[in-house]
Every structure is written in C-alpha cells, then in structure tokens.
Amino acid sequence: MTTKIDLFAAAPSLMKSWQRTSIELEVAANFDPILSELVKIRASQINGCANCINLHASEARENGETEQRIYLLPAWREAPCYTDRERAALGWTEALTRLSEGREHATAYETLKAEFTEEEQVKLTMMINIISGWNRIAVGFGLYVDAAAIKATRASAA
C-alpha cells in the first residue's frame, strides 16, 4: 500500500498538533508500557491497521514483550499468559473499538472497574480513542511507514 498523500505536508499544523496530543496523552497516562502496547496492537488488529500493528509490536518487543504474547493477542481470552489487569484493558479495548457491534460493553466495563481506578479508566479510554484515530488515518490514507521512521518523527515532534 502506498500513502495517498503526505499528511504532514497537506495539513502540517493539524498533524503536528494531533501527534503532539498523542505523545502528551501517552506520557500523562503513565501506564505500564507493555499494557499500553498490548492495547494499541489489539485495537489496530481489530481496525485492520498494518502500519500501527507493525509499529506497536516493534515497540512492545523493545519494552520486553514476548513474541508469544504478541502472537496470542487475537485469542487473549483463551490464552493463559495475560494478567487480570491486561484482560480488563483488552476487553475494554474491544468493547470500545467494536462499539457499533454492541459487544458486551456493560460486562467489559464491570471488569474494567475491578482493575482500574476511575482516573485510569479515563486515561485508558483516551488511549484507545487516540490509537483508533491513528488507525483510521493510516488505513484511510494507505499509510505504511517503517517503525524506525515513525519513531524518528515522534522524537522530532516532542
């Protein structure tokens, strides 16, 4: 897939603002990096975003995540290798990412409440919204960039 347009050339101020907001949220959320990457990978899998799956799997590995847990994400309910907190986050991620499908939102929220404070619930929800936004941008415009290039762009925006 080839990028249809250069997003940062077409709307530089807006894209830099979106990127800055994404970075600021990540810092403010202050979640365990593994948990953050698992959530981003899972949302990106559901949204069919190869760019974000590639980037966040790479970042998960850099943070010490195992290949096994990355590969098992689509079957996290059946895989015994995730913590209760990770399961709650993944369930919430799926419920929000598949909101139009009406998938067990109430059950996912009850599980979330048992593992996350109210502040963490808001932060996690914002993180899910941000990655879903990036997924839509990447899929919509056919964006696929090497993970190293994305990291370099992020570093220059920070």
Buried (B, 14 or more C-beta within 10 A) or exposed (E): EEEEEEBBEEEEEEBBEBBEEBBEBBEEBEBEBBBBBBBBBBBBBBBEBBBBBBBBBBBBBEEEBEEEBBEBBEEBEEBEEBEEBBBBBBBBBBBBBBEEEEBBBEEBBEBBEEBBEEEBBEBBBBBBBBBBEBBEBBBEBEBBBEBEEBBEBBEEBE
